[in-house]
Amino acid sequence: MLITPAYAQATGGGDTSSMMVQLAPLALIFVVFYFFLIRPQQTKAKQQRAMLDAVRRGDRIVTGGGLIGMRERARVYGGDVQAGPRQTGGWKVSARLLLDAGDAS
């Protein structure tokens, strides 16, 4: 054999420096994950919480539903919403709602 039995017997005492060398990459990965994933997510959640706490009654907000929600609401009342690009640039949005005589007041 090329490997002598003395090499196998040399690691029997539980060397602490070899354990530190094995744990160092794991600790480094945790630090990288904390600074690149966990901390930015916590910061973003804190900003969103502050933004939601600042919303008061009567504030104008735009939701992710946007035009789709407007179109569905117009359909409920028998109307329609059309949206499309203008030839000059930008967007044109038009809504037509059918109101009963009792709804006008």
C-alpha positions in Angstrom: 0.0 0.0 0.0 1.1 3.5 -0.7 -0.6 5.1 2.5 1.0 4.2 5.8 -1.2 3.4 8.8 0.3 6.4 10.6 -1.8 8.9 8.6 -5.0 7.3 9.7 -4.0 7.4 13.3 -3.0 11.1 13.3 -6.5 12.6 13.3 -7.8 10.8 16.4 -7.7 13.7 18.8 -10.4 16.0 17.4 -8.3 18.9 16.2 -10.3 22.2 16.7 -8.5 24.1 14.0 -9.7 21.6 11.3 -13.2 21.9 12.7 -13.0 25.7 12.3 -11.7 25.3 8.7 -14.7 23.2 7.9 -17.2 25.6 9.5 -15.7 28.8 8.0 -17.3 28.3 4.5 -20.7 27.6 6.1 -20.4 30.8 8.1 -19.3 32.7 5.1 -22.4 31.5 3.1 -24.7 32.6 6.0 -23.1 36.1 6.0 -23.5 36.4 2.2 -27.2 35.2 2.4 -27.9 37.7 5.2 -26.5 40.7 3.4 -27.8 39.9 -0.1 -31.1 38.2 0.6 -32.4 38.6 4.2 -31.5 42.2 5.0 -32.8 43.7 1.7 -36.1 41.8 2.1 -36.5 43.1 5.6 -35.8 46.7 4.5 -38.3 46.3 1.7 -41.0 45.0 4.1 -40.3 47.8 6.5 -40.7 50.4 3.6 -44.0 48.8 2.5 -45.3 48.7 6.1 -44.5 52.4 6.5 -46.2 53.2 3.1 -49.4 51.3 4.1 -49.4 53.0 7.5 -49.2 56.4 5.8 -52.4 55.8 3.7 -55.3 57.8 5.0 -59.0 58.0 4.0 -59.5 59.9 0.8 -56.0 59.3 -0.5 -55.8 58.3 -4.2 -54.1 55.0 -4.8 -53.4 52.8 -7.8 -53.7 49.1 -7.3 -52.2 46.3 -9.4 -55.6 45.6 -10.8 -55.7 49.0 -12.5 -57.5 48.9 -15.8 -58.6 45.3 -15.4 -60.5 46.1 -12.2 -62.0 49.2 -13.9 -63.2 47.1 -16.9 -64.8 44.5 -14.7 -66.6 47.2 -12.6 -67.9 48.9 -15.8 -69.2 45.5 -17.0 -71.2 45.1 -13.8 -73.0 48.3 -14.5 -73.6 47.5 -18.2 -70.8 49.7 -19.6 -67.4 49.1 -21.1 -63.8 50.4 -20.9 -61.5 50.7 -23.9 -57.8 51.3 -23.6 -55.2 51.5 -26.3 -52.1 53.3 -27.5 -52.5 56.7 -29.2 -50.9 57.4 -32.6 -49.1 60.4 -31.1 -47.8 58.4 -28.2 -49.2 57.6 -24.7 -52.4 55.8 -23.9 -56.1 56.6 -24.4 -58.6 55.2 -21.9 -62.3 55.8 -22.3 -65.2 54.5 -20.2 -68.9 54.4 -20.9 -71.3 53.6 -18.1 -75.0 53.2 -18.5 -76.8 54.9 -15.6 -80.5 54.6 -14.6 -82.4 57.8 -13.8 -82.4 56.8 -10.1 -78.5 56.5 -10.1 -77.9 60.0 -11.2 -78.7 61.6 -7.9 
